[in-house]
Amino acid sequence: MAKKAGKRKKKVESVFLVCEETGDYNYTIRRKLGGEKLRMKKYCPRLRRHTVHVEKKK
């Protein structure tokens, strides 16, 4: 039996992590759909220190 080559449902989405202080798009991540917005401390190369980054969709 031949299987159909159909489209798969999206279970993950690509989002950007944006620095709150500079507005730079420093990271892209893939995460599961839904849930609340990510908010985490990550390294900002422009400021050369860790700052709060928030999730922003494409």
N, C-alpha and C positions, 0 to 999 in steps of 0.2 A: 504494500500500500504506500502511496506517495503522500507525504505530509504537505500541507499548504504552507506557503511561505508568506504569512501575514505579518502585519505590523504588531509589534509588542507594545503593551501599555507602559507608559513611563512610570517608573517607580522611584526615580531619583531626579533631582533638578540641579542645575549648575547655578551657583550664586557667588557674588563677589563679597569680600570683606573689605569695607571701606574705613579708613582712619577717620575718627571723629574730628581730630584737630587739623589735619591738612586736607582731607577730602580725597586722598590718593587711594586708588584701587590697588592694594598691595597683594591680595590673595584671591584665588578662585578655589572653590571647593564644590564637591558634589555631595548632596545630602538628600535624605528621604523627604518626600512631599509632606506638607502640613507642619504642624508644630508652631512654636513661637519663634520670633526672630532671634538669631544668634547675637550675642554680645559678649565679646571676649577680649582679653588683653593679648596683643600680638606685637611683634617687633615692627617698627616703622623705620625704614631705611633713611628717609629724609631727615627725621628728627634724631635718629640714632638712639632710640630708647623705646621701651614698651609703652603702647598707648591702647586705649579702648577702640576696638574695631566693631562695626555693626554690619549686619547682613543687608545686601541690596541685590535685588533680582536683576537679571539682564535687561 
